[in-house]
Amino acid sequence: MSALLIFLIVALLAVGIVKPAFWVAAAVLLFVYVQYGRAGGRGRSRNEEYRAYRDRRDSQARFERRYRREHKGFGSSQAGGRRQDDRR
């Protein structure tokens, strides 16, 4: 598959001598191939991206839990940040 794609890019570059619009098509095809086509390329795979997202999400959740423990009124849904038992 990748050999066919590279051949197509080279062919578009060769035909681009006659019509420069084919150079643009070759550039777009090359960009798509580099960004999304190769699993071992520069870009990260979907599993790696999800793992990084999950790690950031879990880290943020741990920070928020720790902050709520240390600052009792933080994050409460009641008006004024007071807890339910502090109301008068």
N, C-alpha and C positions, 0 to 999 in steps of 0.2 A: 504494500500500500504506500509506504513512504517513498519507495523508488519511483512509483508511478507519479506521485505528487511532485517529486523533484524533477522528473522528466517534464511534467506539465509546466512547471515554473520556468525551466530552461527554454521550452518551446515558446512560451509566452514572451520571454525576453527576446528571442530570435525574431518572432513576428512583430515585436515592438518597434523594430527598425522601420517598418512600413507604417504602422499605426501606433503612435505613442500611448494610446489608451490601453494597449495590452501591457505596457510596462506597469501601469497602475494596477491592473488586474494581477500581474505577477507579484507586485509588492504586497498587495492585500493577501494573496494566497500564501506568500512566504510568512507574513505576520501571523496569520491564523495557524499555520503549521507550527511555528516556533512557540506560540503562546498556548495552544490547546492540543496540538496533535501528538506531541511526544510526552509520554509519561515520565521519562527520565530526563527531561530537558530542564531548562532554567526554572520554569514555573512549578509550583507545588501541585501535587495531586489533590483530588478532592478529599481523600482521607486525611492528608496532612493538614489541609485547610480547616477541616472540621475539628481535628484534634487541637489545633491552635486556638480555634474559637471556643471550644469546650474548656480548655485550660484557662483562657482569659475570663470566661464566664464564671467558672468555679472560683478563681482567685478573687474576682470582684464580690462574689457572694460571701466568701470567707471574710473579706475585709468589712463588708457591711454588717455581718453578724458580730464581729469583734467590736466594731464601732458602736453598735447598739448596746452591747453589754457594758461598755465603758461610759457611754453617754445615755442615760436612761430614757430621756424624752425624745431621742432621735428616731424619726421614722414612724411615729405613731399617727394613726389616722384621725385622732380627735383634734378638735380645734385648739389652737394654742400650744400644741405639743404636749399637753398634759395627759397622764394616764387616766383610765376610767376611775380608779379609786381615789384620785386627787381632786375630783370635781366637788363643788359645793353647791 
